[in-house]
Amino acid sequence: MRPPIAFSRLGYAYVLASCVLLLTGGCATVQTDPLSAWNDGKVKQEIVSFVAKVTTQGSPDYVPVPERIATFDNDGTLWAEQPMYFQLIFALDRVKALAPQHPEWKDKEPFASLLKGDVKGALAGGEKAIVEILRTTHTGMTNAEFEAIVREWVATTKHPRFGELYTSMVYQPMLELVAYLRANGFKTYIVSAGGIEFMRPWTERVYGIPPEQVIGSSIKTKFELRDGKPVLMRLPELNFIDEGAGKPVGINEHIGRRPIFAFGNSDGDLQMLQWTAAGAGVRLMGLVHHTDAVREWAYDRRSSVGKLDKALDEAQAKGWTVVDMKQDWKVIFPFEKK
Amino acid sequence: MRPPIAFSRLGYAYVLASCVLLLTGGCATVQTDPLSAWNDGKVKQEIVSFVAKVTTQGSPDYVPVPERIATFDNDGTLWAEQPMYFQLIFALDRVKALAPQHPEWKDKEPFASLLKGDVKGALAGGEKAIVEILRTTHTGMTNAEFEAIVREWVATTKHPRFGELYTSMVYQPMLELVAYLRANGFKTYIVSAGGIEFMRPWTERVYGIPPEQVIGSSIKTKFELRDGKPVLMRLPELNFIDEGAGKPVGINEHIGRRPIFAFGNSDGDLQMLQWTAAGAGVRLMGLVHHTDAVREWAYDRRSSVGKLDKALDEAQAKGWTVVDMKQDWKVIFPFEKK
């Protein structure tokens, strides 16, 4: 269904109107800036101009509502990813929680190092160590059991630098951008290398993005009857890696339409941006460039987390939208406004 | 967003109202039966009563709009599946179309039999023969190329018995049911063993179900740059079989919520119905039983297509809704109304 009001003109007139109000005969309108955490400038202008073009009926660039698909990377794009990907922190926390049931871990890597507090030593085992940690902490239970564990963790665990819940470590300007697109008839999706079941328990509450619009990496699951009751068991086997060239594949599998708007922050998002750019008509491809070492972190080409190198070159060559976090964002995190 | 009007009371009052009408100040209401192709009786009553319960605010059975998920099998549930699954007919047509480029097929099964018009002989090779036919006809091209082939086929090819396009071989009562659920705030999904990319080019036009709400079997695809232009190549490798115990897995992967309403017609839908039934609160599990040899086809426990045996037993034991096509459907196909 079309939203009742198309928010389409340039400028920041934002009409707060709901169908309910219309039904009861009134229509409250409030002029306010839906992107108030963005500083005025080129990037904000590009976003507003793009939305105006695709939502203006009769414009040559008009895009019908069902085709207004926007995809967002999660780590480093919607929420922070330092000092390491939050799902990895979750996994390390789970190792500690499970350790009493696994006395053998005292002599087994990567667990032995981890339990001594030596994260670096544990991760020195590379991909093999990480897979072993994920297998132990993310599989061998039902999906419902895993969801409960994630819900508990995000409700209680705080970020070491900021002392806030991880779900508060989201970017205020991006929350506004996602809501702004939705108010303009877009369907907003997450397309993340993170685990699909790690994100779904909280993305609707935090971003307004429902579980059916979350695309992520996944392990295989198996339908079983346990005492006659159906469950989905989480198997120790990878199903899909939603990263790099996997992102267009995941987008096609889940959405079956090409986005007209996509935002990422690292080389793992490059193919999603290329796939978005390759469609007909106007489109917006964006990157969050982490340039603010004071309010957040500054990193790009040489970072082991969220490395941004090739995608930055391609963005500059092709005139994609590049957010300079330090310059473009008035506020980084919602809790700064407290 | 909530639909502007909740269609919630018992009976068939159906308000044809759109937001546009509301915005322009008028509101046309027409009393009509949204399920007019259904005969009055137990099954229709079960459906209407279920929808009334979950949409009535303040009812103990009320379900918020985002959780109103309905899933439908396709072959034999939304469209016909005789004399064989339509996608198999499509594949056989493609073999004939491709034969001039493959002189070697004259001596190679299953192609040799097929090209002589001996479908039964070709399919005598069992699963191996079918996989070979699908590999040849469904892979080795881009997704966009495959989509164009499907669009052409559904626009031109007619069913041997009825002389109608395959996309006209859909069940009028089920079209009404899908629309009725949507008008009541449900998100309607297809969950089919058929190929996801075989369905997506036409499900929105025919059922009002957009590509992102189609779940089906799939082959692996690969993102590639071809002369600098991104494409998704269709690989000769299975990705997922959305049948039987695969259906709850597919539902979880794509939707991440449990349906409260599900409809199928064969044993391949049993686990989807069990998964739906296992949630809390009221739910409706339904089966289309093909009982009308005159207007459609009559088949169940012994059929090689759409076999309905265990699921029928379980439906009867558990009091699920079973549609007797001959008794319950006033009209089968939309073209009967011509």
Interface residues (C-beta under 8 A of the other chain):
Chain A: M1 R2 P3 P4 C19 L22 L23 P66 N143 K187 I196 E197 R200 E204 P210 P211 E212 V214 S218 T221 K222 F223 L225 K229 P230 L232 N239 A245 G246 K247 P248 V249 N252 E253 H254 I255 G256 R257 Q271 Q274 W275 A278
Chain B: M1 R2 P3 P4 C19 L22 L23 P66 N143 K187 I196 E197 R200 E204 P210 P211 E212 V214 S218 T221 K222 F223 L225 K229 P230 L232 N239 A245 G246 K247 P248 V249 N252 E253 H254 I255 G256 R257 Q271 Q274 W275 A278
